[in-house]
Every structure is written in C-alpha cells, then in structure tokens.
Amino acid sequence: MKYLRFNKKGKNVVYIKNLENTPLGRLERIRVGAWMSWVLFLNPRCYLSASCQDEVREKTRKLNGVKK
C-alpha cells in the first residue's frame, strides 16, 4: 500500500497504521444486522460499514472540489 500498513491478527481483525507506525484504527469482521461484515473502527465505540465509508468518501470528494 502507498500510505498505510495493514497487519492482520487472526482471521477477523486487521490493524491499520501509517508509514510512521502510528495506529489509526482497525478493520474487524463483526455482525451488523443479519450479516457478518468488515467494518472500520476509528475508535472503540465508533465504526463505519463499507456503505458508510462510501458516503464519507463521496462527501470528501465533493468538498475537495469546492473552491473558496
């Protein structure tokens, strides 16, 4: 990867660090509703599903296109 490092621990957790080895969060496979899904934990009490991550990325792209 170009900016991030991913370190898998077991079969259901992947830790994310930047190139300076600073912990940023983790991907974890958990039950979300009726399905098991990989989600991004930003901190212990906050996670984003794949569809939520898509929404954040879409908003970020729009904001980056806004000229002030």
C-alpha positions as protocol buffer text, in pm:
chain_id: "A"
residue {
  index: 1
  type: MET
  ca { x: 0 y: 0 z: 0 }
}
residue {
  index: 2
  type: LYS
  ca { x: 109 y: 355 z: -64 }
}
residue {
  index: 3
  type: TYR
  ca { x: 26 y: 536 z: 263 }
}
residue {
  index: 4
  type: LEU
  ca { x: -100 y: 273 z: 507 }
}
residue {
  index: 5
  type: ARG
  ca { x: 13 y: -57 z: 654 }
}
residue {
  index: 6
  type: PHE
  ca { x: -230 y: -338 z: 727 }
}
residue {
  index: 7
  type: ASN
  ca { x: -139 y: -607 z: 981 }
}
residue {
  index: 8
  type: LYS
  ca { x: -382 y: -899 z: 1006 }
}
residue {
  index: 9
  type: LYS
  ca { x: -427 y: -1056 z: 1352 }
}
residue {
  index: 10
  type: GLY
  ca { x: -623 y: -1379 z: 1342 }
}
residue {
  index: 11
  type: LYS
  ca { x: -899 y: -1412 z: 1086 }
}
residue {
  index: 12
  type: ASN
  ca { x: -1126 y: -1125 z: 1197 }
}
residue {
  index: 13
  type: VAL
  ca { x: -903 y: -823 z: 1274 }
}
residue {
  index: 14
  type: VAL
  ca { x: -670 y: -610 z: 1061 }
}
residue {
  index: 15
  type: TYR
  ca { x: -482 y: -323 z: 1229 }
}
residue {
  index: 16
  type: ILE
  ca { x: -411 y: -6 z: 1032 }
}
residue {
  index: 17
  type: LYS
  ca { x: -101 y: 210 z: 1081 }
}
residue {
  index: 18
  type: ASN
  ca { x: 52 y: 491 z: 881 }
}
residue {
  index: 19
  type: LEU
  ca { x: 406 y: 479 z: 745 }
}
residue {
  index: 20
  type: GLU
  ca { x: 536 y: 632 z: 1071 }
}
residue {
  index: 21
  type: ASN
  ca { x: 387 y: 328 z: 1251 }
}
residue {
  index: 22
  type: THR
  ca { x: 114 y: 534 z: 1424 }
}
residue {
  index: 23
  type: PRO
  ca { x: -202 y: 329 z: 1494 }
}
residue {
  index: 24
  type: LEU
  ca { x: -502 y: 469 z: 1304 }
}
residue {
  index: 25
  type: GLY
  ca { x: -774 y: 212 z: 1363 }
}
residue {
  index: 26
  type: ARG
  ca { x: -868 y: -139 z: 1265 }
}
residue {
  index: 27
  type: LEU
  ca { x: -1085 y: -339 z: 1030 }
}
residue {
  index: 28
  type: GLU
  ca { x: -1288 y: -603 z: 1209 }
}
residue {
  index: 29
  type: ARG
  ca { x: -1537 y: -861 z: 1091 }
}
residue {
  index: 30
  type: ILE
  ca { x: -1846 y: -826 z: 1312 }
}
residue {
  index: 31
  type: ARG
  ca { x: -2216 y: -893 z: 1294 }
}
residue {
  index: 32
  type: VAL
  ca { x: -2403 y: -592 z: 1157 }
}
residue {
  index: 33
  type: GLY
  ca { x: -2773 y: -672 z: 1148 }
}
residue {
  index: 34
  type: ALA
  ca { x: -2820 y: -1013 z: 991 }
}
residue {
  index: 35
  type: TRP
  ca { x: -2478 y: -1029 z: 823 }
}
residue {
  index: 36
  type: MET
  ca { x: -2114 y: -1058 z: 914 }
}
residue {
  index: 37
  type: SER
  ca { x: -1933 y: -758 z: 768 }
}
residue {
  index: 38
  type: TRP
  ca { x: -1591 y: -598 z: 769 }
}
residue {
  index: 39
  type: VAL
  ca { x: -1615 y: -254 z: 928 }
}
residue {
  index: 40
  type: LEU
  ca { x: -1367 y: 25 z: 1003 }
}
residue {
  index: 41
  type: PHE
  ca { x: -1326 y: 108 z: 1372 }
}
residue {
  index: 42
  type: LEU
  ca { x: -1198 y: 461 z: 1422 }
}
residue {
  index: 43
  type: ASN
  ca { x: -1209 y: 420 z: 1799 }
}
residue {
  index: 44
  type: PRO
  ca { x: -1355 y: 153 z: 2029 }
}
residue {
  index: 45
  type: ARG
  ca { x: -1709 y: 297 z: 2013 }
}
residue {
  index: 46
  type: CYS
  ca { x: -1726 y: 416 z: 1651 }
}
residue {
  index: 47
  type: TYR
  ca { x: -1728 y: 206 z: 1337 }
}
residue {
  index: 48
  type: LEU
  ca { x: -1816 y: 263 z: 972 }
}
residue {
  index: 49
  type: SER
  ca { x: -1958 y: -4 z: 744 }
}
residue {
  index: 50
  type: ALA
  ca { x: -1846 y: -20 z: 381 }
}
residue {
  index: 51
  type: SER
  ca { x: -2153 y: 179 z: 267 }
}
residue {
  index: 52
  type: CYS
  ca { x: -2088 y: 448 z: 532 }
}
residue {
  index: 53
  type: GLN
  ca { x: -1725 y: 468 z: 417 }
}
residue {
  index: 54
  type: ASP
  ca { x: -1853 y: 519 z: 60 }
}
residue {
  index: 55
  type: GLU
  ca { x: -2067 y: 813 z: 179 }
}
residue {
  index: 56
  type: VAL
  ca { x: -1772 y: 972 z: 360 }
}
residue {
  index: 57
  type: ARG
  ca { x: -1551 y: 932 z: 53 }
}
residue {
  index: 58
  type: GLU
  ca { x: -1821 y: 1084 z: -173 }
}
residue {
  index: 59
  type: LYS
  ca { x: -1859 y: 1385 z: 60 }
}
residue {
  index: 60
  type: THR
  ca { x: -1480 y: 1426 z: 84 }
}
residue {
  index: 61
  type: ARG
  ca { x: -1451 y: 1429 z: -295 }
}
residue {
  index: 62
  type: LYS
  ca { x: -1725 y: 1692 z: -319 }
}
residue {
  index: 63
  type: LEU
  ca { x: -1562 y: 1906 z: -51 }
}
residue {
  index: 64
  type: ASN
  ca { x: -1224 y: 1881 z: -222 }
}
residue {
  index: 65
  type: GLY
  ca { x: -1389 y: 2013 z: -539 }
}
residue {
  index: 66
  type: VAL
  ca { x: -1536 y: 2319 z: -363 }
}
residue {
  index: 67
  type: LYS
  ca { x: -1344 y: 2641 z: -424 }
}
residue {
  index: 68
  type: LYS
  ca { x: -1342 y: 2900 z: -151 }
}
